Amino acid sequence: MTGTGFKCPICSKSVASDEMEMHFIMCLSKPRLSYNDDVLSKDAGECVICLEELLQGDTIARLPCLCIYHKSCIDSCLLLKGHFAHFG
């Protein structure tokens, strides 16, 4: 890219120089793991993050590998660590 911008080392997008700081903040604060959130239709064992039961009606996060956790547990992990190490 020319001297007026840069290529982000995190997401590889081209970003204008005057947007660099905001882009880094947004890019670094975004979870790098995508998941679907859902409401659990039946009890499903234990959340291995908090070790509490996954109960019918709980809001869950379903990862691409189909593992499920409490949504709040996944969000806390992502907020604290910026990434998710698979527990299962």
N, C-alpha and C positions, 0 to 999 in steps of 0.2 A: 504494500500500500504506500501511497505518497506520504510526504512529511506532514500532511494535514490530518492524519488519522492513524489507526493501528488495527492489527488483527488481535482480538482477544485470545489469550493463551488458554482460557477456560472453555469457551464455547465456540471459538474460531470465527465469530462474526466480525465483520469490519465495522469499526466504530469511529466516529468523528472525534477529534482531539478534545473538543469542548464538552463532549459527553462521556469522556473516559472515566472520570471518577464515579459518576452515577451508574454507569454500566458495570463497573467492577463491584460496586455495592450490591446491585441487583443480581449480578451473576453469582457472586459468592454467597449471597443469602438464600438463593433458590435451592430447594432440595434437588439433589442429583438423582434421586430415585423416584420413579413414578409409581403410583399405586392407585387402585380404585377404592373409593370408600363406599360403604354399604351399611345397612342395618342387619345385624345377625338375625336370621329367621329361626334358629334353634341353638341351644347350648352347644359349644364346640371345644371344650377342653380348657386349656390354660394358656394365657398369654405369657410367652417365655421372657418378656421384657419385665413385666411387673409381678409375674407369678400369681396373678389373680385370675379367676375363672372368666372365660368368654361366655357371657350369658345372652340368651335371646333378648333382642332389643338394644344391645350394645352397638355403638357405632364402631365399625372396624375398618382397618386398612387391609386390602388384599393385594399382595405383591404379585409381580409377574410369575413367580414360581408357585403361586397359589397359597403360600403361607399366609395366615391371618394373625393380626395383632390388634389391640385396641388402637384406634386412630390417634388418640391422645398420646399413647406411648411412642408410636412411630414419629409423630410430630415433635415430641420432646427430644428424641434421639437425633433427629435431623437438625433441630435447632441448636442443640449442644455440640454436636460433633460435625455437622455439615455433611455427613455421609452416613451410611448404614452398613454395618457389618452384619452379615447374615447370622442369626443366632441358631437356626435350626440345623 
